[in-house]
Amino acid sequence: GYGVSDMQVVCSDMTDRIWTYISEGRYYSSVEKNVYEQCCQAVAYLKDYLNGKTGGKDVVYTGITSIKQDFDYAAWGKDGKTIWKLS
């Protein structure tokens, strides 16, 4: 059977507490969505719709990232920008 040591915790979101758990190794990673890209796509499709353009894609992939211990949390979100350090 599987024991607690066989499991890895993956969550969704990023807070100071979640980052602490990731950096300590209690959580394996956090799955983050690209909110900026989601907003850009929504505005682009709304603009197209208002200008009479239809027939766009039904599904738009905006990307997700798995944040792990090597993530630069200190730089994340500074100056209104998200800085991703991906491996």
PDB file with SEQRES, HELIX, SHEET and CRYST1 records, atoms N, CA, C and O in Angstrom:
SEQRES   1 A   87  GLY TYR GLY VAL SER ASP MET GLN VAL VAL CYS SER ASP          
SEQRES   2 A   87  MET THR ASP ARG ILE TRP THR TYR ILE SER GLU GLY ARG          
SEQRES   3 A   87  TYR TYR SER SER VAL GLU LYS ASN VAL TYR GLU GLN CYS          
SEQRES   4 A   87  CYS GLN ALA VAL ALA TYR LEU LYS ASP TYR LEU ASN GLY          
SEQRES   5 A   87  LYS THR GLY GLY LYS ASP VAL VAL TYR THR GLY ILE THR          
SEQRES   6 A   87  SER ILE LYS GLN ASP PHE ASP TYR ALA ALA TRP GLY LYS          
SEQRES   7 A   87  ASP GLY LYS THR ILE TRP LYS LEU SER                          
HELIX    1 AA1 VAL A    4  ASP A    6  5                                   3    
HELIX    2 AA2 ASP A   16  GLU A   24  1                                   9    
HELIX    3 AA3 VAL A   35  LEU A   50  1                                  16    
HELIX    4 AA4 LYS A   78  GLY A   80  5                                   3    
SHEET    1 AA1 3 VAL A  10  CYS A  11  0                                        
SHEET    2 AA1 3 SER A  29  LYS A  33  1                                        
SHEET    3 AA1 3 ILE A  64  ILE A  67 -1                                        
CRYST1    1.000    1.000    1.000  90.00  90.00  90.00 P 1           1          
ATOM      1  N   GLY A   1       0.809  -1.180   0.000  1.00  0.00           N  
ATOM      2  CA  GLY A   1       0.000   0.000   0.000  1.00  0.00           C  
ATOM      3  C   GLY A   1       0.860   1.255   0.000  1.00  0.00           C  
ATOM      4  O   GLY A   1       2.087   1.197   0.077  1.00  0.00           O  
ATOM      5  N   TYR A   2       0.200   2.349  -0.086  1.00  0.00           N  
ATOM      6  CA  TYR A   2       0.859   3.651  -0.108  1.00  0.00           C  
ATOM      7  C   TYR A   2       0.827   4.270   1.277  1.00  0.00           C  
ATOM      8  O   TYR A   2      -0.171   4.163   1.990  1.00  0.00           O  
ATOM      9  N   GLY A   3       1.913   4.915   1.655  1.00  0.00           N  
ATOM     10  CA  GLY A   3       1.996   5.629   2.911  1.00  0.00           C  
ATOM     11  C   GLY A   3       2.107   7.122   2.648  1.00  0.00           C  
ATOM     12  O   GLY A   3       2.210   7.557   1.501  1.00  0.00           O  
ATOM     13  N   VAL A   4       2.086   7.886   3.705  1.00  0.00           N  
ATOM     14  CA  VAL A   4       2.174   9.337   3.580  1.00  0.00           C  
ATOM     15  C   VAL A   4       3.459   9.743   2.867  1.00  0.00           C  
ATOM     16  O   VAL A   4       3.452  10.706   2.100  1.00  0.00           O  
ATOM     17  N   SER A   5       4.549   9.040   3.099  1.00  0.00           N  
ATOM     18  CA  SER A   5       5.822   9.396   2.469  1.00  0.00           C  
ATOM     19  C   SER A   5       5.814   9.140   0.967  1.00  0.00           C  
ATOM     20  O   SER A   5       6.705   9.615   0.263  1.00  0.00           O  
ATOM     21  N   ASP A   6       4.825   8.395   0.455  1.00  0.00           N  
ATOM     22  CA  ASP A   6       4.721   8.108  -0.976  1.00  0.00           C  
ATOM     23  C   ASP A   6       3.946   9.180  -1.733  1.00  0.00           C  
ATOM     24  O   ASP A   6       3.882   9.132  -2.962  1.00  0.00           O  
ATOM     25  N   MET A   7       3.356  10.144  -1.033  1.00  0.00           N  
ATOM     26  CA  MET A   7       2.497  11.137  -1.668  1.00  0.00           C  
ATOM     27  C   MET A   7       3.207  12.480  -1.796  1.00  0.00           C  
ATOM     28  O   MET A   7       4.082  12.822  -1.001  1.00  0.00           O  
ATOM     29  N   GLN A   8       2.809  13.224  -2.811  1.00  0.00           N  
ATOM     30  CA  GLN A   8       3.294  14.586  -2.994  1.00  0.00           C  
ATOM     31  C   GLN A   8       2.075  15.498  -3.069  1.00  0.00           C  
ATOM     32  O   GLN A   8       1.114  15.201  -3.779  1.00  0.00           O  
ATOM     33  N   VAL A   9       2.113  16.602  -2.340  1.00  0.00           N  
ATOM     34  CA  VAL A   9       0.995  17.540  -2.309  1.00  0.00           C  
ATOM     35  C   VAL A   9       1.205  18.583  -3.399  1.00  0.00           C  
ATOM     36  O   VAL A   9       2.258  19.217  -3.473  1.00  0.00           O  
ATOM     37  N   VAL A  10       0.196  18.749  -4.236  1.00  0.00           N  
ATOM     38  CA  VAL A  10       0.178  19.777  -5.267  1.00  0.00           C  
ATOM     39  C   VAL A  10      -1.069  20.610  -5.018  1.00  0.00           C  
ATOM     40  O   VAL A  10      -2.161  20.072  -4.836  1.00  0.00           O  
ATOM     41  N   CYS A  11      -0.896  21.939  -5.011  1.00  0.00           N  
ATOM     42  CA  CYS A  11      -2.034  22.808  -4.747  1.00  0.00           C  
ATOM     43  C   CYS A  11      -2.170  23.814  -5.883  1.00  0.00           C  
ATOM     44  O   CYS A  11      -1.408  23.783  -6.849  1.00  0.00           O  
ATOM     45  N   SER A  12      -3.132  24.688  -5.757  1.00  0.00           N  
ATOM     46  CA  SER A  12      -3.343  25.742  -6.736  1.00  0.00           C  
ATOM     47  C   SER A  12      -3.537  27.052  -6.004  1.00  0.00           C  
ATOM     48  O   SER A  12      -4.485  27.201  -5.232  1.00  0.00           O  
ATOM     49  N   ASP A  13      -2.658  27.990  -6.237  1.00  0.00           N  
ATOM     50  CA  ASP A  13      -2.691  29.334  -5.662  1.00  0.00           C  
ATOM     51  C   ASP A  13      -1.281  29.655  -5.201  1.00  0.00           C  
ATOM     52  O   ASP A  13      -0.413  28.783  -5.212  1.00  0.00           O  
ATOM     53  N   MET A  14      -1.045  30.882  -4.799  1.00  0.00           N  
ATOM     54  CA  MET A  14       0.262  31.225  -4.256  1.00  0.00           C  
ATOM     55  C   MET A  14       0.060  32.281  -3.178  1.00  0.00           C  
ATOM     56  O   MET A  14      -0.356  33.410  -3.439  1.00  0.00           O  
ATOM     57  N   THR A  15       0.371  31.868  -1.969  1.00  0.00           N  
ATOM     58  CA  THR A  15       0.344  32.758  -0.819  1.00  0.00           C  
ATOM     59  C   THR A  15       1.664  32.583  -0.078  1.00  0.00           C  
ATOM     60  O   THR A  15       2.439  31.677  -0.385  1.00  0.00           O  
ATOM     61  N   ASP A  16       1.915  33.446   0.890  1.00  0.00           N  
ATOM     62  CA  ASP A  16       3.140  33.294   1.684  1.00  0.00           C  
ATOM     63  C   ASP A  16       3.180  31.928   2.364  1.00  0.00           C  
ATOM     64  O   ASP A  16       4.230  31.286   2.412  1.00  0.00           O  
ATOM     65  N   ARG A  17       2.057  31.491   2.879  1.00  0.00           N  
ATOM     66  CA  ARG A  17       2.015  30.188   3.566  1.00  0.00           C  
ATOM     67  C   ARG A  17       2.292  29.043   2.596  1.00  0.00           C  
ATOM     68  O   ARG A  17       3.064  28.133   2.899  1.00  0.00           O  
ATOM     69  N   ILE A  18       1.656  29.097   1.429  1.00  0.00           N  
ATOM     70  CA  ILE A  18       1.895  28.041   0.441  1.00  0.00           C  
ATOM     71  C   ILE A  18       3.357  28.036   0.024  1.00  0.00           C  
ATOM     72  O   ILE A  18       3.959  26.969  -0.104  1.00  0.00           O  
ATOM     73  N   TRP A  19       3.941  29.220  -0.192  1.00  0.00           N  
ATOM     74  CA  TRP A  19       5.352  29.268  -0.558  1.00  0.00           C  
ATOM     75  C   TRP A  19       6.229  28.681   0.550  1.00  0.00           C  
ATOM     76  O   TRP A  19       7.194  27.972   0.265  1.00  0.00           O  
ATOM     77  N   THR A  20       5.903  28.969   1.794  1.00  0.00           N  
ATOM     78  CA  THR A  20       6.658  28.396   2.908  1.00  0.00           C  
ATOM     79  C   THR A  20       6.597  26.877   2.857  1.00  0.00           C  
ATOM     80  O   THR A  20       7.616  26.211   3.039  1.00  0.00           O  
ATOM     81  N   TYR A  21       5.420  26.325   2.613  1.00  0.00           N  
ATOM     82  CA  TYR A  21       5.281  24.868   2.540  1.00  0.00           C  
ATOM     83  C   TYR A  21       6.072  24.291   1.366  1.00  0.00           C  
ATOM     84  O   TYR A  21       6.671  23.223   1.494  1.00  0.00           O  
ATOM     85  N   ILE A  22       6.081  24.977   0.234  1.00  0.00           N  
ATOM     86  CA  ILE A  22       6.849  24.502  -0.921  1.00  0.00           C  
ATOM     87  C   ILE A  22       8.343  24.563  -0.602  1.00  0.00           C  
ATOM     88  O   ILE A  22       9.073  23.602  -0.844  1.00  0.00           O  
ATOM     89  N   SER A  23       8.791  25.687  -0.061  1.00  0.00           N  
ATOM     90  CA  SER A  23      10.225  25.839   0.213  1.00  0.00           C  
ATOM     91  C   SER A  23      10.711  24.870   1.289  1.00  0.00           C  
ATOM     92  O   SER A  23      11.878  24.476   1.285  1.00  0.00           O  
ATOM     93  N   GLU A  24       9.835  24.489   2.201  1.00  0.00           N  
ATOM     94  CA  GLU A  24      10.185  23.503   3.229  1.00  0.00           C  
ATOM     95  C   GLU A  24      10.078  22.065   2.726  1.00  0.00           C  
ATOM     96  O   GLU A  24      10.545  21.138   3.389  1.00  0.00           O  
ATOM     97  N   GLY A  25       9.468  21.879   1.562  1.00  0.00           N  
ATOM     98  CA  GLY A  25       9.290  20.537   1.018  1.00  0.00           C  
ATOM     99  C   GLY A  25       8.009  19.855   1.468  1.00  0.00           C  
ATOM    100  O   GLY A  25       7.789  18.690   1.137  1.00  0.00           O  
ATOM    101  N   ARG A  26       7.156  20.554   2.217  1.00  0.00           N  
ATOM    102  CA  ARG A  26       5.886  19.968   2.649  1.00  0.00           C  
ATOM    103  C   ARG A  26       4.927  19.839   1.475  1.00  0.00           C  
ATOM    104  O   ARG A  26       4.174  18.869   1.397  1.00  0.00           O  
ATOM    105  N   TYR A  27       4.946  20.816   0.549  1.00  0.00           N  
ATOM    106  CA  TYR A  27       4.180  20.749  -0.699  1.00  0.00           C  
ATOM    107  C   TYR A  27       5.183  20.556  -1.824  1.00  0.00           C  
ATOM    108  O   TYR A  27       6.272  21.128  -1.793  1.00  0.00           O  
ATOM    109  N   TYR A  28       4.824  19.759  -2.808  1.00  0.00           N  
ATOM    110  CA  TYR A  28       5.692  19.520  -3.959  1.00  0.00           C  
ATOM    111  C   TYR A  28       5.672  20.712  -4.917  1.00  0.00           C  
ATOM    112  O   TYR A  28       6.724  21.157  -5.376  1.00  0.00           O  
ATOM    113  N   SER A  29       4.478  21.228  -5.219  1.00  0.00           N  
ATOM    114  CA  SER A  29       4.374  22.355  -6.134  1.00  0.00           C  
ATOM    115  C   SER A  29       2.996  22.995  -6.045  1.00  0.00           C  
ATOM    116  O   SER A  29       2.075  22.467  -5.422  1.00  0.00           O  
ATOM    117  N   SER A  30       2.891  24.148  -6.690  1.00  0.00           N  
ATOM    118  CA  SER A  30       1.611  24.825  -6.843  1.00  0.00           C  
ATOM    119  C   SER A  30       1.390  25.054  -8.331  1.00  0.00           C  
ATOM    120  O   SER A  30       2.283  25.535  -9.028  1.00  0.00           O  
ATOM    121  N   VAL A  31       0.219  24.716  -8.811  1.00  0.00           N  
ATOM    122  CA  VAL A  31      -0.111  24.893 -10.219  1.00  0.00           C  
ATOM    123  C   VAL A  31      -0.748  26.269 -10.369  1.00  0.00           C  
ATOM    124  O   VAL A  31      -1.789  26.554  -9.777  1.00  0.00           O  
ATOM    125  N   GLU A  32      -0.107  27.114 -11.169  1.00  0.00           N  
ATOM    126  CA  GLU A  32      -0.561  28.494 -11.344  1.00  0.00           C  
ATOM    127  C   GLU A  32      -1.029  28.721 -12.768  1.00  0.00           C  
ATOM    128  O   GLU A  32      -0.418  28.246 -13.725  1.00  0.00           O  
ATOM    129  N   LYS A  33      -2.116  29.449 -12.888  1.00  0.00           N  
ATOM    130  CA  LYS A  33      -2.621  29.821 -14.207  1.00  0.00           C  
ATOM    131  C   LYS A  33      -2.057  31.183 -14.593  1.00  0.00           C  
ATOM    132  O   LYS A  33      -1.652  31.964 -13.732  1.00  0.00           O  
ATOM    133  N   ASN A  34      -2.036  31.456 -15.877  1.00  0.00           N  
ATOM    134  CA  ASN A  34      -1.531  32.719 -16.380  1.00  0.00           C  
ATOM    135  C   ASN A  34      -2.701  33.699 -16.458  1.00  0.00           C  
ATOM    136  O   ASN A  34      -3.346  33.820 -17.500  1.00  0.00           O  
ATOM    137  N   VAL A  35      -2.971  34.391 -15.365  1.00  0.00           N  
ATOM    138  CA  VAL A  35      -4.115  35.297 -15.274  1.00  0.00           C  
ATOM    139  C   VAL A  35      -3.983  36.446 -16.266  1.00  0.00           C  
ATOM    140  O   VAL A  35      -4.976  36.858 -16.865  1.00  0.00           O  
ATOM    141  N   TYR A  36      -2.787  36.962 -16.446  1.00  0.00           N  
ATOM    142  CA  TYR A  36      -2.575  38.062 -17.390  1.00  0.00           C  
ATOM    143  C   TYR A  36      -3.002  37.646 -18.798  1.00  0.00           C  
ATOM    144  O   TYR A  36      -3.714  38.386 -19.477  1.00  0.00           O  
ATOM    145  N   GLU A  37      -2.571  36.471 -19.232  1.00  0.00           N  
ATOM    146  CA  GLU A  37      -2.927  35.989 -20.568  1.00  0.00           C  
ATOM    147  C   GLU A  37      -4.427  35.739 -20.680  1.00  0.00           C  
ATOM    148  O   GLU A  37      -5.021  36.011 -21.724  1.00  0.00           O  
ATOM    149  N   GLN A  38      -5.043  35.227 -19.624  1.00  0.00           N  
ATOM    150  CA  GLN A  38      -6.490  35.014 -19.647  1.00  0.00           C  
ATOM    151  C   GLN A  38      -7.230  36.327 -19.875  1.00  0.00           C  
ATOM    152  O   GLN A  38      -8.169  36.387 -20.669  1.00  0.00           O  
ATOM    153  N   CYS A  39      -6.808  37.364 -19.184  1.00  0.00           N  
ATOM    154  CA  CYS A  39      -7.455  38.676 -19.332  1.00  0.00           C  
ATOM    155  C   CYS A  39      -7.234  39.249 -20.724  1.00  0.00           C  
ATOM    156  O   CYS A  39      -8.155  39.800 -21.326  1.00  0.00           O  
ATOM    157  N   CYS A  40      -6.010  39.119 -21.236  1.00  0.00           N  
ATOM    158  CA  CYS A  40      -5.709  39.625 -22.581  1.00  0.00           C  
ATOM    159  C   CYS A  40      -6.570  38.933 -23.630  1.00  0.00           C  
ATOM    160  O   CYS A  40      -7.112  39.579 -24.527  1.00  0.00           O  
ATOM    161  N   GLN A  41      -6.691  37.612 -23.511  1.00  0.00           N  
ATOM    162  CA  GLN A  41      -7.505  36.865 -24.464  1.00  0.00           C  
ATOM    163  C   GLN A  41      -8.972  37.271 -24.378  1.00  0.00           C  
ATOM    164  O   GLN A  41      -9.638  37.410 -25.404  1.00  0.00           O  
ATOM    165  N   ALA A  42      -9.478  37.464 -23.159  1.00  0.00           N  
ATOM    166  CA  ALA A  42     -10.882  37.857 -22.989  1.00  0.00           C  
ATOM    167  C   ALA A  42     -11.149  39.212 -23.644  1.00  0.00           C  
ATOM    168  O   ALA A  42     -12.160  39.383 -24.325  1.00  0.00           O  
ATOM    169  N   VAL A  43     -10.258  40.165 -23.445  1.00  0.00           N  
ATOM    170  CA  VAL A  43     -10.429  41.486 -24.044  1.00  0.00           C  
ATOM    171  C   VAL A  43     -10.337  41.407 -25.569  1.00  0.00           C  
ATOM    172  O   VAL A  43     -11.111  42.054 -26.273  1.00  0.00           O  
ATOM    173  N   ALA A  44      -9.402  40.624 -26.072  1.00  0.00           N  
ATOM    174  CA  ALA A  44      -9.247  40.476 -27.526  1.00  0.00           C  
ATOM    175  C   ALA A  44     -10.515  39.884 -28.148  1.00  0.00           C  
ATOM    176  O   ALA A  44     -10.976  40.357 -29.187  1.00  0.00           O  
ATOM    177  N   TYR A  45     -11.076  38.850 -27.514  1.00  0.00           N  
ATOM    178  CA  TYR A  45     -12.292  38.245 -28.057  1.00  0.00           C  
ATOM    179  C   TYR A  45     -13.491  39.178 -27.940  1.00  0.00           C  
ATOM    180  O   TYR A  45     -14.342  39.194 -28.830  1.00  0.00           O  
ATOM    181  N   LEU A  46     -13.578  39.949 -26.873  1.00  0.00           N  
ATOM    182  CA  LEU A  46     -14.655  40.922 -26.735  1.00  0.00           C  
ATOM    183  C   LEU A  46     -14.541  42.003 -27.807  1.00  0.00           C  
ATOM    184  O   LEU A  46     -15.546  42.395 -28.400  1.00  0.00           O  
ATOM    185  N   LYS A  47     -13.341  42.478 -28.054  1.00  0.00           N  
ATOM    186  CA  LYS A  47     -13.110  43.481 -29.095  1.00  0.00           C  
ATOM    187  C   LYS A  47     -13.536  42.935 -30.457  1.00  0.00           C  
ATOM    188  O   LYS A  47     -14.232  43.611 -31.214  1.00  0.00           O  
ATOM    189  N   ASP A  48     -13.109  41.694 -30.766  1.00  0.00           N  
ATOM    190  CA  ASP A  48     -13.503  41.076 -32.033  1.00  0.00           C  
ATOM    191  C   ASP A  48     -15.017  40.958 -32.135  1.00  0.00           C  
ATOM    192  O   ASP A  48     -15.591  41.260 -33.180  1.00  0.00           O  
ATOM    193  N   TYR A  49     -15.665  40.524 -31.069  1.00  0.00           N  
ATOM    194  CA  TYR A  49     -17.118  40.362 -31.070  1.00  0.00           C  
ATOM    195  C   TYR A  49     -17.817  41.696 -31.324  1.00  0.00           C  
ATOM    196  O   TYR A  49     -18.748  41.771 -32.126  1.00  0.00           O  
ATOM    197  N   LEU A  50     -17.367  42.743 -30.641  1.00  0.00           N  
ATOM    198  CA  LEU A  50     -17.972  44.070 -30.812  1.00  0.00           C  
ATOM    199  C   LEU A  50     -17.737  44.626 -32.213  1.00  0.00           C  
ATOM    200  O   LEU A  50     -18.502  45.467 -32.685  1.00  0.00           O  
ATOM    201  N   ASN A  51     -16.678  44.157 -32.882  1.00  0.00           N  
ATOM    202  CA  ASN A  51     -16.401  44.584 -34.252  1.00  0.00           C  
ATOM    203  C   ASN A  51     -16.972  43.629 -35.300  1.00  0.00           C  
ATOM    204  O   ASN A  51     -16.623  43.700 -36.478  1.00  0.00           O  
ATOM    205  N   GLY A  52     -17.862  42.729 -34.849  1.00  0.00           N  
ATOM    206  CA  GLY A  52     -18.564  41.847 -35.777  1.00  0.00           C  
ATOM    207  C   GLY A  52     -17.813  40.597 -36.186  1.00  0.00           C  
ATOM    208  O   GLY A  52     -18.293  39.846 -37.036  1.00  0.00           O  
ATOM    209  N   LYS A  53     -16.661  40.356 -35.613  1.00  0.00           N  
ATOM    210  CA  LYS A  53     -15.917  39.134 -35.936  1.00  0.00           C  
ATOM    211  C   LYS A  53     -16.400  38.011 -35.035  1.00  0.00           C  
ATOM    212  O   LYS A  53     -16.432  38.147 -33.812  1.00  0.00           O  
ATOM    213  N   THR A  54     -16.778  36.894 -35.658  1.00  0.00           N  
ATOM    214  CA  THR A  54     -17.243  35.738 -34.893  1.00  0.00           C  
ATOM    215  C   THR A  54     -16.506  34.502 -35.375  1.00  0.00           C  
ATOM    216  O   THR A  54     -15.725  34.561 -36.325  1.00  0.00           O  
ATOM    217  N   GLY A  55     -16.758  33.392 -34.719  1.00  0.00           N  
ATOM    218  CA  GLY A  55     -16.168  32.121 -35.135  1.00  0.00           C  
ATOM    219  C   GLY A  55     -14.801  31.864 -34.552  1.00  0.00           C  
ATOM    220  O   GLY A  55     -14.015  31.104 -35.118  1.00  0.00           O  
ATOM    221  N   GLY A  56     -14.509  32.485 -33.433  1.00  0.00           N  
ATOM    222  CA  GLY A  56     -13.218  32.247 -32.780  1.00  0.00           C  
ATOM    223  C   GLY A  56     -13.153  30.857 -32.175  1.00  0.00           C  
ATOM    224  O   GLY A  56     -14.106  30.082 -32.256  1.00  0.00           O  
ATOM    225  N   LYS A  57     -12.054  30.566 -31.588  1.00  0.00           N  
ATOM    226  CA  LYS A  57     -11.847  29.267 -30.963  1.00  0.00           C  
ATOM    227  C   LYS A  57     -12.782  29.090 -29.777  1.00  0.00           C  
ATOM    228  O   LYS A  57     -13.113  30.052 -29.084  1.00  0.00           O  
ATOM    229  N   ASP A  58     -13.204  27.853 -29.553  1.00  0.00           N  
ATOM    230  CA  ASP A  58     -14.038  27.548 -28.386  1.00  0.00           C  
ATOM    231  C   ASP A  58     -13.193  27.409 -27.129  1.00  0.00           C  
ATOM    232  O   ASP A  58     -13.660  27.702 -26.028  1.00  0.00           O  
ATOM    233  N   VAL A  59     -11.950  26.962 -27.286  1.00  0.00           N  
ATOM    234  CA  VAL A  59     -11.050  26.762 -26.156  1.00  0.00           C  
ATOM    235  C   VAL A  59      -9.729  27.464 -26.474  1.00  0.00           C  
ATOM    236  O   VAL A  59      -9.158  27.295 -27.552  1.00  0.00           O  
ATOM    237  N   VAL A  60      -9.267  28.242 -25.521  1.00  0.00           N  
ATOM    238  CA  VAL A  60      -7.993  28.941 -25.684  1.00  0.00           C  
ATOM    239  C   VAL A  60      -7.089  28.536 -24.526  1.00  0.00           C  
ATOM    240  O   VAL A  60      -7.433  28.742 -23.362  1.00  0.00           O  
ATOM    241  N   TYR A  61      -5.939  27.962 -24.845  1.00  0.00           N  
ATOM    242  CA  TYR A  61      -4.982  27.569 -23.820  1.00  0.00           C  
ATOM    243  C   TYR A  61      -4.133  28.780 -23.456  1.00  0.00           C  
ATOM    244  O   TYR A  61      -3.453  29.350 -24.310  1.00  0.00           O  
ATOM    245  N   THR A  62      -4.173  29.169 -22.191  1.00  0.00           N  
ATOM    246  CA  THR A  62      -3.419  30.343 -21.746  1.00  0.00           C  
ATOM    247  C   THR A  62      -2.225  29.973 -20.885  1.00  0.00           C  
ATOM    248  O   THR A  62      -1.530  30.857 -20.383  1.00  0.00           O  
ATOM    249  N   GLY A  63      -1.982  28.721 -20.710  1.00  0.00           N  
ATOM    250  CA  GLY A  63      -0.781  28.274 -20.011  1.00  0.00           C  
ATOM    251  C   GLY A  63      -0.947  28.116 -18.511  1.00  0.00           C  
ATOM    252  O   GLY A  63      -1.669  28.873 -17.862  1.00  0.00           O  
ATOM    253  N   ILE A  64      -0.274  27.132 -17.983  1.00  0.00           N  
ATOM    254  CA  ILE A  64      -0.174  26.926 -16.543  1.00  0.00           C  
ATOM    255  C   ILE A  64       1.280  26.625 -16.216  1.00  0.00           C  
ATOM    256  O   ILE A  64       2.041  26.185 -17.077  1.00  0.00           O  
ATOM    257  N   THR A  65       1.652  26.858 -14.994  1.00  0.00           N  
ATOM    258  CA  THR A  65       3.024  26.642 -14.556  1.00  0.00           C  
ATOM    259  C   THR A  65       3.012  25.884 -13.234  1.00  0.00           C  
ATOM    260  O   THR A  65       2.179  26.151 -12.367  1.00  0.00           O  
ATOM    261  N   SER A  66       3.915  24.960 -13.086  1.00  0.00           N  
ATOM    262  CA  SER A  66       4.094  24.264 -11.824  1.00  0.00           C  
ATOM    263  C   SER A  66       5.239  24.938 -11.079  1.00  0.00           C  
ATOM    264  O   SER A  66       6.393  24.857 -11.499  1.00  0.00           O  
ATOM    265  N   ILE A  67       4.918  25.601  -9.977  1.00  0.00           N  
ATOM    266  CA  ILE A  67       5.918  26.317  -9.188  1.00  0.00           C  
ATOM    267  C   ILE A  67       6.475  25.366  -8.139  1.00  0.00           C  
ATOM    268  O   ILE A  67       5.737  24.784  -7.344  1.00  0.00           O  
ATOM    269  N   LYS A  68       7.806  25.224  -8.157  1.00  0.00           N  
ATOM    270  CA  LYS A  68       8.475  24.315  -7.238  1.00  0.00           C  
ATOM    271  C   LYS A  68       9.512  25.079  -6.427  1.00  0.00           C  
ATOM    272  O   LYS A  68       9.542  26.309  -6.458  1.00  0.00           O  
ATOM    273  N   GLN A  69      10.348  24.367  -5.712  1.00  0.00           N  
ATOM    274  CA  GLN A  69      11.309  24.979  -4.789  1.00  0.00           C  
ATOM    275  C   GLN A  69      12.292  25.937  -5.463  1.00  0.00           C  
ATOM    276  O   GLN A  69      12.811  26.830  -4.792  1.00  0.00           O  
ATOM    277  N   ASP A  70      12.566  25.790  -6.751  1.00  0.00           N  
ATOM    278  CA  ASP A  70      13.530  26.662  -7.416  1.00  0.00           C  
ATOM    279  C   ASP A  70      12.912  27.981  -7.901  1.00  0.00           C  
ATOM    280  O   ASP A  70      13.598  28.789  -8.528  1.00  0.00           O  
ATOM    281  N   PHE A  71      11.648  28.199  -7.619  1.00  0.00           N  
ATOM    282  CA  PHE A  71      10.949  29.426  -8.020  1.00  0.00           C  
ATOM    283  C   PHE A  71      11.505  30.628  -7.253  1.00  0.00           C  
ATOM    284  O   PHE A  71      11.805  30.518  -6.065  1.00  0.00           O  
ATOM    285  N   ASP A  72      11.642  31.764  -7.921  1.00  0.00           N  
ATOM    286  CA  ASP A  72      12.160  32.986  -7.294  1.00  0.00           C  
ATOM    287  C   ASP A  72      10.995  33.760  -6.673  1.00  0.00           C  
ATOM    288  O   ASP A  72      10.512  34.737  -7.246  1.00  0.00           O  
ATOM    289  N   TYR A  73      10.558  33.319  -5.512  1.00  0.00           N  
ATOM    290  CA  TYR A  73       9.394  33.918  -4.848  1.00  0.00           C  
ATOM    291  C   TYR A  73       9.647  35.364  -4.442  1.00  0.00           C  
ATOM    292  O   TYR A  73       8.720  36.174  -4.453  1.00  0.00           O  
ATOM    293  N   ALA A  74      10.877  35.704  -4.087  1.00  0.00           N  
ATOM    294  CA  ALA A  74      11.193  37.073  -3.666  1.00  0.00           C  
ATOM    295  C   ALA A  74      10.961  38.066  -4.795  1.00  0.00           C  
ATOM    296  O   ALA A  74      10.596  39.212  -4.533  1.00  0.00           O  
ATOM    297  N   ALA A  75      11.161  37.656  -6.044  1.00  0.00           N  
ATOM    298  CA  ALA A  75      10.980  38.549  -7.185  1.00  0.00           C  
ATOM    299  C   ALA A  75       9.552  38.505  -7.735  1.00  0.00           C  
ATOM    300  O   ALA A  75       9.169  39.369  -8.524  1.00  0.00           O  
ATOM    301  N   TRP A  76       8.777  37.525  -7.334  1.00  0.00           N  
ATOM    302  CA  TRP A  76       7.438  37.319  -7.879  1.00  0.00           C  
ATOM    303  C   TRP A  76       6.512  38.462  -7.493  1.00  0.00           C  
ATOM    304  O   TRP A  76       6.418  38.828  -6.321  1.00  0.00           O  
ATOM    305  N   GLY A  77       5.832  39.020  -8.479  1.00  0.00           N  
ATOM    306  CA  GLY A  77       4.823  40.033  -8.232  1.00  0.00           C  
ATOM    307  C   GLY A  77       5.356  41.427  -7.930  1.00  0.00           C  
ATOM    308  O   GLY A  77       4.565  42.311  -7.603  1.00  0.00           O  
ATOM    309  N   LYS A  78       6.644  41.661  -8.023  1.00  0.00           N  
ATOM    310  CA  LYS A  78       7.187  42.990  -7.772  1.00  0.00           C  
ATOM    311  C   LYS A  78       6.831  43.905  -8.935  1.00  0.00           C  
ATOM    312  O   LYS A  78       6.821  43.471 -10.087  1.00  0.00           O  
ATOM    313  N   ASP A  79       6.541  45.154  -8.646  1.00  0.00           N  
ATOM    314  CA  ASP A  79       6.238  46.168  -9.656  1.00  0.00           C  
ATOM    315  C   ASP A  79       5.074  45.771 -10.559  1.00  0.00           C  
ATOM    316  O   ASP A  79       5.031  46.168 -11.724  1.00  0.00           O  
ATOM    317  N   GLY A  80       4.139  45.000 -10.038  1.00  0.00           N  
ATOM    318  CA  GLY A  80       2.972  44.613 -10.819  1.00  0.00           C  
ATOM    319  C   GLY A  80       3.243  43.582 -11.888  1.00  0.00           C  
ATOM    320  O   GLY A  80       2.374  43.320 -12.718  1.00  0.00           O  
ATOM    321  N   LYS A  81       4.414  42.995 -11.894  1.00  0.00           N  
ATOM    322  CA  LYS A  81       4.758  41.990 -12.886  1.00  0.00           C  
ATOM    323  C   LYS A  81       5.080  40.683 -12.185  1.00  0.00           C  
ATOM    324  O   LYS A  81       5.586  40.675 -11.062  1.00  0.00           O  
ATOM    325  N   THR A  82       4.789  39.604 -12.842  1.00  0.00           N  
ATOM    326  CA  THR A  82       5.159  38.298 -12.331  1.00  0.00           C  
ATOM    327  C   THR A  82       6.417  37.842 -13.057  1.00  0.00           C  
ATOM    328  O   THR A  82       6.474  37.874 -14.286  1.00  0.00           O  
ATOM    329  N   ILE A  83       7.404  37.427 -12.316  1.00  0.00           N  
ATOM    330  CA  ILE A  83       8.658  36.960 -12.891  1.00  0.00           C  
ATOM    331  C   ILE A  83       8.719  35.452 -12.677  1.00  0.00           C  
ATOM    332  O   ILE A  83       8.758  34.984 -11.540  1.00  0.00           O  
ATOM    333  N   TRP A  84       8.726  34.706 -13.752  1.00  0.00           N  
ATOM    334  CA  TRP A  84       8.743  33.248 -13.654  1.00  0.00           C  
ATOM    335  C   TRP A  84      10.151  32.745 -13.869  1.00  0.00           C  
ATOM    336  O   TRP A  84      10.808  33.123 -14.839  1.00  0.00           O  
ATOM    337  N   LYS A  85      10.615  31.906 -12.986  1.00  0.00           N  
ATOM    338  CA  LYS A  85      11.890  31.217 -13.162  1.00  0.00           C  
ATOM    339  C   LYS A  85      11.567  29.745 -13.345  1.00  0.00           C  
ATOM    340  O   LYS A  85      11.364  29.014 -12.375  1.00  0.00           O  
ATOM    341  N   LEU A  86      11.524  29.324 -14.584  1.00  0.00           N  
ATOM    342  CA  LEU A  86      11.126  27.959 -14.894  1.00  0.00           C  
ATOM    343  C   LEU A  86      12.341  27.100 -15.169  1.00  0.00           C  
ATOM    344  O   LEU A  86      13.325  27.549 -15.756  1.00  0.00           O  
ATOM    345  N   SER A  87      12.253  25.858 -14.733  1.00  0.00           N  
ATOM    346  CA  SER A  87      13.373  24.946 -15.013  1.00  0.00           C  
ATOM    347  C   SER A  87      12.977  23.932 -16.058  1.00  0.00           C  
ATOM    348  O   SER A  87      13.784  23.079 -16.428  1.00  0.00           O  
TER     349      SER A  87                                                      
END                                                                             
